[in-house]
Amino acid sequence: MKDDQEHAILAVHVRGLDGMCVGCRAWRSRLAPYPCWQVDWATSRQARTITTRFLGGVR
């Protein structure tokens, strides 16, 4: 996955006025509470990327 795909997911999967995920409702016709699993996945990928850049690949 590329960074732009993670940003696209986070741009579409936002909290609606009713507390449900707008992206899941529009794309999959599902009522899913926010944050949905796509948001969890995208934010975890971003966190891993930021941590790797910060540490410079040192373990």
Residue frames as a rotation matrix with the C-alpha (Angstrom) as fourth column:
MET 1
0.570 0.821 0.000 0.00
0.821 -0.570 0.000 0.00
0.000 0.000 -1.000 0.00
LYS 2
-0.405 -0.658 0.635 1.10
0.634 -0.702 -0.323 3.50
0.659 0.271 0.702 -0.75
ASP 3
-0.826 0.022 -0.563 0.76
0.465 -0.537 -0.704 6.47
-0.318 -0.843 0.433 1.58
ASP 4
-0.838 0.525 -0.150 -1.76
-0.537 -0.743 0.399 8.12
0.098 0.415 0.905 -0.73
GLN 5
-0.312 0.742 -0.594 -4.10
0.059 0.639 0.767 5.13
0.948 0.204 -0.243 -0.37
GLU 6
-0.449 0.104 -0.888 -4.01
0.882 0.212 -0.421 5.47
0.145 -0.972 -0.187 3.41
HIS 7
-0.916 0.099 -0.390 -4.80
0.005 -0.966 -0.259 9.17
-0.402 -0.239 0.884 3.10
ALA 8
-0.658 0.715 -0.239 -7.70
-0.450 -0.119 0.885 8.39
0.604 0.689 0.400 0.76
ILE 9
-0.256 0.551 -0.794 -9.18
0.608 0.731 0.311 5.95
0.751 -0.404 -0.522 3.26
LEU 10
-0.548 -0.012 -0.836 -8.87
0.791 -0.332 -0.514 8.46
-0.271 -0.943 0.191 6.09
ALA 11
-0.963 0.205 -0.176 -10.41
-0.247 -0.931 0.268 11.20
-0.109 0.302 0.947 3.95
VAL 12
-0.440 0.835 -0.330 -13.53
-0.381 0.159 0.911 9.16
0.814 0.526 0.248 3.15
HIS 13
0.056 0.431 -0.901 -14.03
0.626 0.688 0.367 7.18
0.778 -0.584 -0.231 6.36
VAL 14
-0.829 -0.226 0.512 -15.03
-0.165 -0.775 -0.610 9.98
0.535 -0.590 0.605 8.71
ARG 15
-0.769 0.561 -0.308 -17.49
0.542 0.316 -0.779 10.17
-0.340 -0.765 -0.547 11.58
GLY 16
-0.434 0.728 0.531 -21.03
0.420 -0.358 0.834 11.06
0.797 0.585 -0.150 10.56
LEU 17
-0.393 0.364 0.844 -23.46
-0.658 -0.753 0.018 13.08
0.642 -0.549 0.536 12.65
ASP 18
0.686 0.726 0.048 -24.92
-0.589 0.515 0.623 9.85
0.428 -0.455 0.781 13.99
GLY 19
0.260 -0.690 0.675 -21.51
-0.804 0.232 0.547 8.46
-0.534 -0.686 -0.495 15.03
MET 20
0.660 -0.005 0.751 -21.35
0.291 0.923 -0.250 5.99
-0.693 0.384 0.611 12.17
CYS 21
-0.449 -0.894 -0.012 -18.65
0.218 -0.122 0.968 5.74
-0.867 0.432 0.250 9.50
VAL 22
0.323 0.570 -0.756 -19.66
-0.544 -0.542 -0.641 7.71
-0.775 0.618 0.135 6.40
GLY 23
-0.389 -0.580 -0.716 -17.31
-0.919 0.191 0.345 5.76
-0.064 0.792 -0.607 4.08
CYS 24
-0.945 0.070 0.318 -18.69
0.030 0.991 -0.129 2.36
-0.324 -0.113 -0.939 5.09
ARG 25
-0.049 0.998 -0.040 -22.23
0.179 -0.031 -0.983 3.57
-0.983 -0.055 -0.177 4.56
ALA 26
0.354 0.182 -0.917 -21.48
-0.725 -0.566 -0.392 5.08
-0.591 0.804 -0.068 1.13
TRP 27
-0.356 -0.639 -0.682 -19.19
-0.929 0.321 0.184 2.39
0.102 0.699 -0.708 -0.28
ARG 28
-0.935 -0.122 -0.333 -20.51
-0.108 0.992 -0.058 -0.78
0.338 -0.018 -0.941 1.31
SER 29
-0.054 0.983 0.173 -24.01
-0.475 -0.178 0.862 0.13
0.878 -0.035 0.476 2.47
ARG 30
-0.004 -0.034 -0.999 -23.04
0.713 0.701 -0.027 -0.95
0.702 -0.712 0.021 5.99
LEU 31
0.731 0.183 0.657 -23.67
-0.336 -0.741 0.582 0.73
0.593 -0.646 -0.480 9.29
ALA 32
0.212 -0.748 -0.629 -20.35
0.772 0.523 -0.362 0.58
0.599 -0.409 0.688 11.08
PRO 33
0.903 0.070 -0.425 -19.45
0.359 -0.668 0.652 2.57
-0.238 -0.741 -0.628 14.17
TYR 34
0.572 -0.737 0.360 -16.62
-0.075 -0.484 -0.872 5.04
0.817 0.471 -0.332 13.78
PRO 35
-0.141 -0.647 -0.749 -13.70
-0.945 -0.137 0.297 4.28
-0.295 0.750 -0.592 13.79
CYS 36
0.892 0.446 -0.076 -14.24
-0.440 0.815 -0.378 1.32
-0.107 0.370 0.923 11.48
TRP 37
0.604 -0.688 0.402 -11.61
0.395 0.697 0.598 -1.31
-0.692 -0.203 0.693 10.74
GLN 38
0.509 -0.433 0.744 -10.39
0.762 -0.176 -0.624 0.60
0.401 0.884 0.240 7.66
VAL 39
0.698 -0.235 0.677 -9.60
-0.353 -0.935 0.039 3.65
0.623 -0.266 -0.735 9.80
ASP 40
0.803 -0.415 0.429 -7.86
-0.308 0.326 0.894 1.45
-0.510 -0.849 0.134 12.38
TRP 41
0.558 -0.594 0.580 -5.76
0.755 0.654 -0.056 -0.15
-0.346 0.469 0.813 9.64
ALA 42
0.528 -0.335 0.781 -4.83
0.501 -0.619 -0.604 3.14
0.686 0.710 -0.159 7.95
THR 43
0.760 -0.246 0.601 -3.84
-0.546 -0.744 0.386 4.86
0.352 -0.621 -0.700 11.20
SER 44
0.735 -0.534 0.417 -1.74
-0.011 0.606 0.796 1.87
-0.678 -0.590 0.439 12.29
ARG 45
0.495 -0.558 0.666 0.06
0.868 0.288 -0.404 1.90
0.033 0.778 0.627 8.91
GLN 46
0.607 -0.255 0.753 0.76
0.025 -0.940 -0.339 5.61
0.794 0.225 -0.564 9.29
ALA 47
0.833 -0.286 0.474 2.07
-0.534 -0.192 0.823 5.08
-0.144 -0.939 -0.313 12.82
ARG 48
0.644 -0.619 0.450 4.41
0.495 0.786 0.372 2.32
-0.583 -0.017 0.812 11.63
THR 49
0.473 -0.446 0.760 5.73
0.736 -0.275 -0.619 4.51
0.485 0.852 0.198 8.82
ILE 50
0.692 -0.178 0.699 6.34
-0.348 -0.932 0.107 7.45
0.632 -0.317 -0.707 11.15
THR 51
0.826 -0.380 0.417 8.06
-0.313 0.307 0.899 5.24
-0.469 -0.873 0.135 13.72
THR 52
0.568 -0.624 0.537 10.30
0.767 0.637 -0.070 3.67
-0.298 0.452 0.841 11.08
ARG 53
0.482 -0.376 0.791 11.29
0.408 -0.703 -0.582 7.09
0.775 0.604 -0.186 9.75
PHE 54
0.787 -0.132 0.603 11.96
-0.530 -0.645 0.550 8.38
0.316 -0.753 -0.578 13.28
LEU 55
0.705 -0.511 0.492 14.10
-0.160 0.562 0.812 5.42
-0.691 -0.651 0.314 14.29
GLY 56
0.189 -0.651 -0.735 15.85
-0.961 -0.277 -0.001 5.28
-0.203 0.707 -0.678 10.94
GLY 57
0.578 0.116 -0.808 15.37
-0.474 0.853 -0.217 1.53
0.664 0.508 0.548 10.62
VAL 58
-0.577 -0.811 0.100 17.48
-0.520 0.270 -0.810 0.84
0.630 -0.520 -0.577 13.75
ARG 59
0.563 0.759 -0.327 16.29
-0.213 0.515 0.830 -1.98
0.799 -0.397 0.452 15.95
